[in-house]
Amino acid sequence: MTKTEHQETTLITGSTKHDYEVKTGAVNVPIYASSTFDQQSFDSFGPFDYSRSGNPTRDALEKTIAQLESGTRGFAFASGIGAISAALLTLSAGDHIVVTNEVYGGTYRLVTTILPRFGITHSFADFTDVDAIENAIRPETKVLYAETPANPLLSITDLNAVIALAKKYDVKTFVDNTFMTPLYQKPLDLGADVVLHSATKFLGGHSEVIAGLAVTKDETLGNAIYTIQNGLGGMLSPHDSFSIIQGIKTLSARMELSSKNALKIAQFLQQQDDVLDVYYPGLPSHPGYKTHQAQCTSAGAVLSFKLPDRAFTKAFVEAMQVPIFAVSLGGVESILSYPATMSHAAIPQAEREKRGITDGLLRLSVGLENVSDLIADLSQALEVASSVYTK
């Protein structure tokens, strides 16, 4: 990226700077639907030999996300949890990680049920409290694992403080940047070692493909993740790589409108009597508001809110008409989710409740619909739920 080129420009141009055969001038990267590549020399192979190890379409995506995140190496996987797994599998038996209390359910499942089988242990800590993180660090700790904003209560981690702590104890910092994307938050620029994305979400943006991305700051860690990607084979296909590239091109326009809509909706929900809490880092009432403002350029398009109980929430969801009710987030359509049985179902109920994931919690990923229609829909659903609830 040139010194004068802004992030919004790189979103469009980044992937088209890689042309492996001839300079065609094509505005889209070709889909190299090839499992293998003809080698022109007996003694030396070209840059690609087998698509598990490298594919030109995937390579264009990986170079693009590395550029956007200011990293040295980028990697594309078949899912977000695939990217997270590859990053954490660079650890070895006997290593320990400290993970934020508020973490995606799939990450919780990986850390608590799979990694221990390989001798990798963990502790959870409140990542809004630097002292709590420090108290969880052991001599064998190798990684501090953060999500910010976190899923699903949108708590904020002070990345500067956590990265400083990591450097103090000579450990690495991994950051899930799914909610903010590189458009709004750049953890590697702050000193993090690995950035992770569920590219299924905002980077893809159209609810059509499942994908994950990882970006490293240094070459050594990049080589370690490549060994996992190539060795275990969880890479992204050329067709899906093409879809994510196309999604990245429209990221700025989509995120700008969705984020504006999200703020208006959060402000509306704050004023409703039946809404007990609203979690959105764009609200001054959010406990992480100032920290988020200091390290991000937007509050993003995801918010959560708490209703009285499961019965009220069920009536509310069934009355909603515009958003889809589904797992996932980050699409052009608004997506309403119930974390207790969707994104965080892998966490036992007692642990969910400790983390504030109650039976009345809903998460809303705000899409590109007219915001007045969304607010009107929320309003009528609250009225329906309230009438049912009081009977």
ZAZAZA-394266 format. One record per residue (C-alpha): x, y, z negated. Coordinates in steps of 0.05 Angstrom, whole numbers, padded with zeros to 5 digits, always signed. Layout:
<atoms>
XYZ ...
</atoms>
This chain:
<atoms>
+00000+00000+00000 +00028+00068+00019 +00034+00122-00034 -00024+00159-00003 -00070+00099+00004 -00125+00093-00048 -00155+00029-00074 -00218+00038-00034 -00176+00039+00030 -00137-00023+00011 -00201-00061+00000 -00216-00053+00074 -00147-00057+00105 -00109-00105+00060 -00130-00170+00092 -00119-00148+00164 -00045-00133+00155 -00028-00206+00162 -00029-00232+00234 +00009-00297+00240 +00008-00312+00315 -00002-00251+00359 -00022-00179+00345 -00094-00185+00370 -00121-00123+00337 -00178-00164+00307 -00213-00128+00250 -00227-00194+00215 -00178-00247+00193 -00189-00312+00233 -00215-00373+00197 -00158-00422+00207 -00200-00486+00202 -00140-00532+00206 -00117-00585+00156 -00048-00589+00187 +00000-00548+00230 +00044-00569+00289 +00117-00559+00273 +00161-00534+00329 +00227-00558+00300 +00251-00625+00273 +00298-00592+00223 +00258-00532+00199 +00183-00522+00188 +00143-00459+00197 +00108-00422+00140 +00049-00471+00140 +00049-00547+00143 -00013-00572+00106 -00072-00530+00083 -00071-00554+00011 -00002-00523+00006 -00018-00460+00047 -00067-00435+00098 -00064-00369+00136 -00135-00348+00118 -00125-00364+00045 -00056-00331+00048 -00088-00266+00072 -00136-00267+00013 -00081-00283-00036 -00037-00227-00010 -00096-00179-00013 -00114-00193-00085 -00041-00189-00106 -00036-00121-00073 -00101-00096-00105 -00079-00119-00174 -00007-00093-00166 +00020-00164-00174 +00074-00205-00140 +00035-00268-00125 -00039-00283-00115 -00074-00350-00115 -00144-00371-00091 -00180-00429-00124 -00245-00467-00113 -00277-00433-00174 -00263-00382-00228 -00253-00437-00280 -00205-00469-00231 -00162-00406-00232 -00166-00402-00308 -00147-00476-00314 -00087-00468-00268 -00061-00409-00308 -00069-00444-00375 -00040-00509-00348 +00027-00474-00340 +00032-00487-00415 +00060-00550-00445 +00044-00598-00501 +00056-00564-00568 +00039-00494-00542 -00016-00452-00574 -00061-00398-00547 -00101-00344-00582 -00168-00333-00547 -00219-00278-00555 -00281-00298-00595 -00325-00271-00540 -00307-00313-00481 -00342-00344-00421 -00373-00411-00439 -00333-00449-00386 -00268-00422-00415 -00291-00442-00485 -00304-00513-00459 -00236-00517-00425 -00199-00492-00487 -00236-00534-00538 -00248-00600-00502 -00197-00608-00446 -00132-00572-00463 -00126-00607-00532 -00121-00673-00494 -00055-00647-00466 -00030-00623-00533 -00047-00549-00522 -00079-00520-00584 -00119-00456-00595 -00146-00406-00644 -00202-00357-00633 -00198-00285-00657 -00237-00220-00655 -00201-00184-00598 -00231-00117-00619 -00187-00123-00682 -00112-00123-00668 -00097-00146-00739 -00142-00206-00730 -00104-00224-00666 -00037-00217-00701 -00059-00261-00759 -00077-00316-00709 -00008-00317-00676 +00036-00376-00694 +00109-00392-00679 +00084-00438-00622 +00037-00386-00592 +00051-00373-00519 -00011-00335-00493 -00061-00283-00516 -00124-00292-00474 -00171-00232-00466 -00235-00215-00430 -00253-00142-00426 -00309-00125-00421 -00325-00193-00451 -00381-00240-00433 -00438-00233-00454 -00437-00177-00507 -00390-00131-00468 -00341-00121-00526 -00278-00084-00507 -00206-00105-00518 -00154-00050-00525 -00107-00077-00472 -00050-00030-00490 -00052-00053-00562 -00057-00127-00546 -00001-00124-00494 +00043-00087-00544 +00029-00143-00594 +00045-00196-00542 +00112-00163-00528 +00127-00158-00602 +00119-00234-00609 +00147-00251-00540 +00083-00282-00514 +00044-00271-00450 -00022-00236-00439 -00075-00266-00394 -00135-00222-00377 -00202-00242-00345 -00218-00181-00303 -00281-00208-00270 -00329-00154-00295 -00286-00094-00276 -00249-00119-00214 -00184-00085-00193 -00225-00027-00169 -00239-00004-00240 -00186-00037-00284 -00113-00057-00271 -00087-00100-00329 -00020-00115-00295 -00005-00041-00291 -00013-00039-00366 +00036-00096-00376 -00007-00159-00374 +00024-00222-00343 -00035-00255-00309 -00102-00228-00284 -00159-00276-00271 -00224-00269-00232 -00286-00308-00218 -00288-00284-00147 -00357-00315-00143 -00381-00252-00176 -00367-00180-00154 -00309-00194-00107 -00352-00241-00065 -00414-00202-00081 -00467-00240-00042 -00480-00303-00084 -00458-00347-00027 -00391-00376-00048 -00356-00402-00110 -00284-00380-00117 -00230-00360-00167 -00168-00317-00163 -00105-00310-00204 -00051-00257-00198 +00017-00257-00232 +00063-00200-00249 +00128-00238-00240 +00153-00289-00191 +00171-00342-00242 +00100-00348-00270 +00075-00344-00198 +00117-00405-00180 +00089-00442-00240 +00017-00428-00220 +00032-00448-00148 +00058-00514-00173 -00008-00527-00207 -00048-00503-00146 -00010-00547-00098 -00001-00605-00145 -00073-00611-00168 -00104-00587-00102 -00158-00541-00129 -00147-00489-00074 -00200-00448-00038 -00221-00470+00032 -00208-00425+00093 -00282-00412+00104 -00293-00391+00032 -00230-00350+00033 -00258-00313+00093 -00323-00300+00055 -00286-00270-00004 -00245-00226+00042 -00309-00199+00072 -00338-00187+00003 -00277-00148-00019 -00286-00100+00039 -00353-00076+00011 -00333-00078-00062 -00326-00004-00073 -00394+00015-00043 -00430-00042-00080 -00397-00029-00147 -00409+00046-00145 -00484+00039-00135 -00492-00020-00182 -00454+00016-00237 -00496+00079-00230 -00559+00037-00233 -00533-00001-00294 -00522+00063-00333 -00593+00087-00319 -00622+00020-00339 -00580+00018-00403 -00605+00088-00421 -00677+00067-00408 -00671+00004-00450 -00642+00044-00508 -00707+00082-00513 -00752+00020-00517 -00780+00000-00585 -00777-00075-00570 -00704-00073-00549 -00663-00084-00612 -00594-00072-00582 -00564-00052-00515 -00492-00072-00499 -00460-00030-00444 -00392+00004-00448 -00419+00065-00411 -00461+00084-00471 -00427+00130-00522 -00460+00087-00576 -00419+00027-00554 -00364+00014-00606 -00313+00004-00550 -00334+00065-00510 -00271+00107-00520 -00224+00049-00510 -00259+00028-00447 -00259+00099-00420 -00183+00102-00431 -00167+00039-00392 -00222+00036-00339 -00252+00083-00288 -00324+00057-00293 -00369+00020-00342 -00388-00031-00289 -00453-00063-00269 -00466-00113-00325 -00504-00100-00389 -00537-00143-00442 -00595-00129-00488 -00627-00163-00547 -00702-00176-00555 -00737-00198-00619 -00736-00274-00610 -00741-00331-00561 -00817-00327-00552 -00814-00252-00535 -00755-00264-00489 -00790-00321-00453 -00852-00278-00441 -00808-00221-00417 -00769-00263-00368 -00831-00296-00339 -00862-00227-00327 -00801-00200-00290 -00810-00197-00214 -00750-00162-00182 -00687-00194-00210 -00675-00267-00199 -00669-00309-00263 -00606-00349-00253 -00536-00367-00274 -00480-00321-00249 -00474-00246-00236 -00443-00196-00188 -00489-00205-00128 -00524-00153-00087 -00588-00177-00121 -00599-00163-00194 -00590-00226-00235 -00622-00236-00303 -00590-00291-00345 -00603-00324-00413 -00533-00337-00441 -00557-00386-00494 -00577-00437-00441 -00537-00412-00381 -00467-00381-00383 -00453-00401-00455 -00491-00466-00461 -00424-00503-00470 -00416-00468-00537 -00452-00503-00595 -00511-00465-00623 -00478-00449-00690 -00417-00421-00655 -00461-00381-00606 -00499-00349-00664 -00434-00331-00699 -00414-00295-00636 -00480-00257-00631 -00508-00298-00574 -00578-00303-00603 -00643-00331-00574 -00664-00261-00557 -00602-00242-00517 -00607-00228-00442 -00553-00208-00393 -00569-00166-00332 -00523-00159-00273 -00550-00098-00236 -00554-00103-00161 -00569-00055-00104 -00645-00051-00109 -00677+00017-00120 -00665+00033-00193 -00735+00061-00201 -00763-00006-00181 -00718-00042-00230 -00738+00004-00287 -00811-00002-00271 -00805-00078-00271 -00769-00077-00338 -00822-00032-00366 -00881-00075-00345 -00846-00139-00369 -00835-00107-00438 -00908-00089-00440 -00929-00160-00422 -00882-00191-00473 -00904-00143-00527 -00978-00159-00515 -00965-00234-00517 -00919-00228-00577 -00969-00191-00620 -01027-00239-00607 
</atoms>
